Each structure stands twice: as structure tokens, then as C-alpha cells.
């Protein structure tokens, strides 16, 4: 009887073990039910494997949290799960879920910094993003944190689309943008054409910001840059509206006037020769390249044609005729030479 009992017990244990193994294998192959949409799951810093498994079970994502823990320990991944917010997508098995949490492939969010934005516009976009941790205050010396304490921040951040996990700080994102701008500027400066009337990369950054604000037509940027560089070389004023608008700040109502052009600020290039004291916006890569590789043209003037593009002129007489044609609709009496480029 004892032998028979032992045999039956061993048989029961064996069959039970086989059933458990089969159940375990089925668990590994069965896709997790995420519903029709993707699902966000957050792993908090410092939580244990057991707590993660229980959280997944409570969310209805794991039917056997114990099995999932066994899998993690068997594969040596029990201590490798990384904190963060994860975007889970179909199809996903328990093993693939474990791999995602171990590799730290967290959910990514994005923010696009646009060419031509001012520093203030960029800060506003950062402040409105719900997945960015807001740490900047009025007392924050951002440029000191970036290693350039005496540098004005305008223009020093590269416009691009940045991807980041939930909880990224505004400072961390700005560090990336600033580093990219520094690299792009240095690369363009090293590859510049010779004999430009620009002494430093910062002067190139400043002029590129003006070019950025002058035209949205990509193939015109080298021409616009060539005009401004020729004017700098000849000691002529740049006479460009965007610099005046920047200098007016909140005082600009959206319609530039002759009075605006005569309003004296350090940024009024109708009144002051040379470049503005700082950039006036974030220039994109095309504007940086255009300033350091300008078009081979002799034009000294340009005027908006009303369709987003410009007409370029070599002489003042030709420019005057273009202004009358494109901006004054042929009305010569309305022409005011002192208010034009």
C-alpha cells in the first residue's frame, strides 16, 4: 500500500508538473489583451519586480503575475526593469513586455521648435507642454547652466522636433537644443566661403536670424544673405523690417509704419549700421548655411512681391521701380524713398 501510495503521489506530482509547464508555456505564447488602442503603463522608480507584476495584473494585462516573475528571474532580468512610462502596443506577449521594460524603450513625446521663433515664444511652447517638467523660473540663469553665463539666449537654440520621455525637464531639452545649435553653427563656420564680412560665428548667427525672418522661401535665403553681406561690406544700413519689429517688442501692433521705422532702438537697422546687438530669432540650418555660403549675386536691394517671394535689384533706380510695381501697385506718388530699403 505504501509503495502504491508513493507511486500515485509521484504520478500526481509529475502530471501536475506537466500541467504547470504546459500552462506556463501557454501563458508565454498568449498575447496580452490591450484592447483596440495602445496603452500607457508606468513603472515608478525603485519598485520591485513583484510590485510591477502585481500592477500589470491589476491593470488586467497579466493573468499569471507569478509566471511573469519566474520568467524574469529565469532570464536574469528581475533587477533590470527600468522606470519610466511605456507605450504598450498590440501584438505583445508577456516575454515581449518584459523585454520592453528591460530595454527602457519608454513612450516618447515630441515638441517642435519652429524656425523664426523668439526665445520668449520657445519658452511659452515649453511651458504649455504637459509632458515636460517645468523647472525654469524668472530667476533661473539658463545660459549660466549652459556654460555661457554672459551670452544673451536669443538665437542660441536649434529649431527642430525633439523627442523625449514623460517628465523630461525643460532645462534638459534646452541643453540638447543649445548643443545642437552650437555644433551646427561651428560646422557651418568651418565650411564657410572665404572673405565674408563676418568676424565671428556669433555674427553669423545674428545675420542668419535676420535672414530667417525675412523670407520663408528656402531658395531665396542665399540671395537675401548675399544682399545683407554686400550691404555690410559697403557700410550700408541693412534696413530690414524684422529687426525694427523685434526692437519694438510688445509695442508692435502688427502693422509696421513709417513712425516705427524712425523709432530709435538698438535693433533699428534703418537708423543704425551693422548687425543687431543679438540675434532676433532662432535661425534654421538653411539660414545658417545661406549666410556662410551666400549666392553669387550683386544685388543690394530686394522688395516683397506679395506672393512670399522677392524681387532683387542691383541699383537703387531698379529697386525704386520694383517698389512702385509690387508694393504701390504703380502709384508713384505714394513712394517714399526714405522709408524703403
Secondary structure, 3 states (H helix, E strand, C coil): CHHHHHHHHHHHHHHHHHHHHHHHHHHHHCECCCCCCCEEEEECCCCCHHHHHHHHHHCCCCCCHHHHHHHHHHCCCCCCCCCEEEEECCCCEHHHHHHHHHHCCCCEEEEECCCCCCHHHHHHHHHHCCCEECCCCCCCCHHHHCCCCCCCCCCCCCCCEEEEECCEEHHHHHHHHHHHHHHHHHHHHHCCCCCCCCCCHHHHHHHHHHHHHHCCCHHHHHHHHHHHHHHHHHCCCCCCHHHHHHHHHHHCCCCCCHHHHHCCCCCCCCCCCCCCCCCCCCCCHHHHHHHHCCCCCCCCEEEECCCCCEEEECCHHHHHHHHHHHCCCCCHHHCCHHHCC
